[in-house]
Amino acid sequence: MNVARGTWLVFHRQISQIIRSPIWIFLSILDPLVYLFLFAPLLQRALNAPTSGAAYTTFVPGLLVLLAIFGGMFAGFNMLVELRAGMIERARVTPMSTVALLLGRSLKDVANLLFQAAIVTVTAMLFGLTVRLPELLLGFLLVGMIALGMSALSNGAALKLKTEGILSPLINTVGHPLLMLSGILLPLALAPVWLQNVADFNVFSWVVRGMRELFAGRPETPVVWQSFAILTVLTTLSVVWASRQFARSIR
């Protein structure tokens, strides 16, 4: 069985499980909407933005990156459930490649992220957000790449660690510095110079800046294409590493 066919079969099964649990769909969009309704209104004065729409143009791109990072990072917990249920062991007798077994699961997380992103963006438009469709689609592509890479890393880590007791603190230890040094909730331009210099070593600070340039209607800005280049490399490396972990787990 080729990789594309195998990926589709795994993806279809994973998505079917989500569709059969409507409450899960509701909960997946509740958290980002809470951020949108309760945090974003504070930003117009904090950022000295001329309009609420300008504040949302700054906040929404960061929120989408936040959803992609943490949505992908928590994918490993579902992998642990499948591991304990013996579903990973059963993969030994299937003709699917380990890449397909991994990608099908990770693409489910990408699809979920894009659904959340669409809901958040449309809702923000009601409060004054304006963004052109081509730039919006490029932004969705960026966050989709983040979700794919982070989901692959999380699944690979789950297969290697095999316990929530280590995976959970690992996610918190890695996730919070990434959040604080990405300028996700507030632009890093408001931070001290030393903190901005430290943030330059954080991949996601570049991606957040690229997303904000896209939403501001400036896709020609170098940071946009730098973000795509960085994410292409990191996502590829993440999928390759996680696929190898998957292969080792089903030998």
Residue pairs with C-beta under 8 A, 6 or more apart in sequence:
1 95
1 96
1 97
1 100
3 97
3 99
3 100
3 103
4 100
5 100
6 95
6 96
6 97
6 100
6 101
6 104
7 99
7 100
7 103
7 104
7 107
8 104
9 96
9 100
9 104
10 96
10 100
10 101
10 103
10 104
10 105
11 103
11 104
11 105
11 107
11 108
11 111
12 104
13 104
14 104
14 105
14 108
15 108
15 111
18 24
18 25
18 108
18 112
19 25
25 115
28 112
28 115
28 116
29 115
29 116
29 119
29 120
32 63
32 67
32 116
32 119
32 120
33 119
33 120
33 123
35 63
35 66
36 60
36 63
36 120
36 123
36 124
39 59
39 185
40 55
40 56
40 59
40 60
40 63
40 124
40 127
41 52
43 49
43 55
43 56
43 58
43 59
43 186
44 51
44 52
44 54
44 55
46 186
47 54
47 55
47 58
47 186
47 187
49 55
49 58
51 128
52 127
52 128
53 127
53 128
53 129
53 130
54 128
56 124
56 127
56 128
56 129
57 129
57 130
57 131
57 212
57 215
57 216
58 187
58 212
59 185
60 120
60 121
60 124
60 129
60 215
61 139
61 208
61 211
61 212
61 214
61 215
62 182
62 183
62 184
62 185
62 208
62 211
62 212
63 120
63 184
64 117
64 120
64 121
64 139
64 143
64 211
65 142
65 143
65 146
65 182
65 184
65 204
65 207
65 208
65 211
66 179
66 184
66 185
67 113
67 116
67 117
67 120
67 143
68 113
68 143
68 144
68 146
68 147
68 150
69 146
69 150
69 175
69 178
69 179
69 182
69 204
70 175
71 109
71 112
71 113
71 116
71 147
71 150
71 151
72 106
72 109
72 113
72 146
72 147
72 148
72 149
72 150
72 151
72 152
72 153
72 154
73 150
73 153
73 154
73 171
73 174
73 175
74 154
74 171
75 105
75 106
75 109
75 150
75 151
75 154
75 155
75 158
76 154
76 155
76 157
76 158
76 167
76 171
77 158
77 164
77 167
78 105
79 88
79 105
79 154
79 155
79 158
79 159
80 158
80 162
80 163
80 164
80 167
82 88
83 158
83 159
83 162
83 249
88 159
88 249
88 250
89 250
91 101
91 250
92 250
94 101
98 243
98 244
98 246
98 247
98 250
99 239
99 243
101 246
101 250
102 152
102 155
102 156
102 239
102 242
102 243
102 246
103 239
105 151
105 155
106 147
106 148
106 151
106 152
106 155
106 239
106 242
107 148
109 147
109 148
109 151
110 144
110 147
110 148
110 151
113 143
113 144
113 147
114 140
114 143
114 144
117 140
117 143
118 140
121 129
121 131
121 136
129 215
131 139
131 214
131 215
131 217
132 217
134 219
135 214
135 215
135 217
135 219
136 214
136 215
138 214
138 219
138 224
139 211
139 214
139 215
141 228
142 207
142 210
142 211
142 214
142 227
142 228
142 231
143 211
145 228
145 231
145 232
145 235
146 204
146 207
146 231
146 235
148 235
148 238
148 239
149 231
149 234
149 235
149 238
149 239
150 238
152 235
152 238
152 239
152 241
152 242
152 243
153 238
153 241
153 242
154 167
154 171
155 242
155 245
155 246
156 238
156 241
156 242
156 243
156 244
156 245
156 246
157 167
157 170
158 167
159 242
159 245
159 246
159 248
159 249
160 245
161 167
161 170
177 202
178 202
178 204
179 185
181 188
181 195
181 198
181 199
181 202
181 204
181 205
182 188
182 199
182 202
182 204
182 205
182 207
182 208
183 189
183 191
183 199
183 205
183 208
183 209
184 204
184 208
187 212
188 195
188 196
188 199
188 205
189 196
191 199
199 205
203 230
203 231
203 234
206 223
206 226
206 227
206 230
207 227
207 230
207 231
209 223
209 227
210 221
210 223
210 224
210 226
210 227
210 228
211 227
213 219
213 221
213 223
213 224
214 224
218 224
